[in-house]
């Protein structure tokens, strides 16, 4: 998975994990690793920062398997922050997914470049030069999609 993708969603995953129940560091590494491939060197600095920003409180609990463990408990501020991250994530991923789906749909309907049009013959795509009328129609369709998108942006903003 792309490192920048992981970095962008890691806080949300950690906060969500601790929202369900208090967890200690290594337990969090295991939990987060089920979603994204991370190691302790990534999680512990993040836990320290989130604690310093008052999104977590910590406490020690005795362990039967060695020294006491530091547990992380999400605060009210942490829950609010997690909720805002989830809202941002849903909006962001929804826009990206919508964009990709739209591109997939339009590329299936209209494969090729501005200069070629494609059609399926069996499992093979066959391309031929576009006519001036086809290029004009394609441009008009693209302009309508752009206008529709802009209207949606204005409604959201």
N, C-alpha and C positions, 0 to 999 in steps of 0.2 A: 504494500500500500504506500502511496505517496506520503513522504514525511510531512509535507505541509498540510495535507488533509488531516493526518493524525493530530498534528499540533493544534489545528483549529477546533477540533472536537473533543480533545482530551479533558479539558476542564469540565465540560458538560457530563462526560461519562463518569468522571471521578465524583463529582457532586451528586449525581443521580445514584451512584452506588452507595454512598454514605447516607443518602436520604432514607433509604430503606432500613438501615440499621448501622450502628456504630461499628467501625472496622479498624483493624490495625494495619500498618503499612504493607507488610508482605501479603496479607490477605487482599488488600486493594490491588496490588500488582497482579495477583492471580485473577481477580475479578475483571480488571480492565483488559488483561491479556486475552480474555475470551472474545473481546470485541476488536481490539487492535493490538498488534504485536508491540509490547513495550517492555522495558526492564526497570529495575529498581532505580537506576541512575536518572531515569526520566520522571518517575512518580514522586520520589522523595523531595526533590526541589519544588515540585508543584505543590505538594502537601504543605511544605514550609511556607510558601508564598500565600496560599489560600488561608493558612492559619494566621499569618501576619496581617492579612487583610480582613480578619475577623469573620471569615466564612466558615471556619472550623474552630472548635475548642478541642483541646486534647486532655487526656487523663491517662494515668498508668493503671494497669490491672495485672495482678499476679498471673503467672503462667505456670502450668505444670511441666512445661518443656523448656525451661531455662529462665532467663531474667524476665522482669516485668515487661509487658508490651504497652506501647503507646497507642491508645485508641483515638480515633477521630470522630467527633460528633458535629453534625452540621448545625449551624446557628440559624436563627430567623433570617439574618442578613444573607446567609448562604443559600437558604431556600429561595429567597427573592432573586438572588443573583442567578441561581440555577434556572428558575422560571424564565428570566429574561434571556438567558443563553438558549434555552429551548425554543422560545419564540423566534429569536434571531436565526437559529439553525433551521427551523421549519420554513421560515420565509426564504432564506438563502437556498436551501436544498430544493424547495418547491420551484423557485425561479430557474435554477439550473436544470432540474428535471423537466420543467415545462419547455425550456429552450431546447434541450436535447430531443425531447419527444417531437416538438415542432419540426426540428431539423430532420429527424428520421422520417416523419410523415411527408414532408415536402421533398426530401431527397428520393423517396420511393415513388412519389407521384411525378417527379421532375428530375430524373438523374442526369448527370452530365454537366457540362459547363454552359455558359451563355451561348456558345456556338454549336452545341450538339444536343440532340434529344435522344432518349433511349427508350427501347421497348423490349419486353422479354420475349424470347423465342426459346421455348423449353426452359432450360435453366441458365441460358446465356443471355446477357444483355447485349443488344445490338445498337450501335449509335449511328446517327446520320446527321448531317448538318441541319441546323434550325433555319426555318424561313424567317423573313423579316416580321411577318405577322405573329409567328410563335414567340419571337424575342419580345415584341411589343406586348403581347398578352402576358408573358411571364413577368415582365417589368411591372405591368399594371397590377398583377396579383401580388407581387412583392410589396408594392406601394400600399395596397389595401391592408395587407398583414401588418405593415409598419404603422399605419394609421390606427388600426385596431389596438395594437400594442400600446401606442402613445395614449390612446383614450383610457386604457386600463391603468397606465401609470398616473394619469391625472386624477382618476378616481381614488387611487390609493394614497396619493400625496396630499 
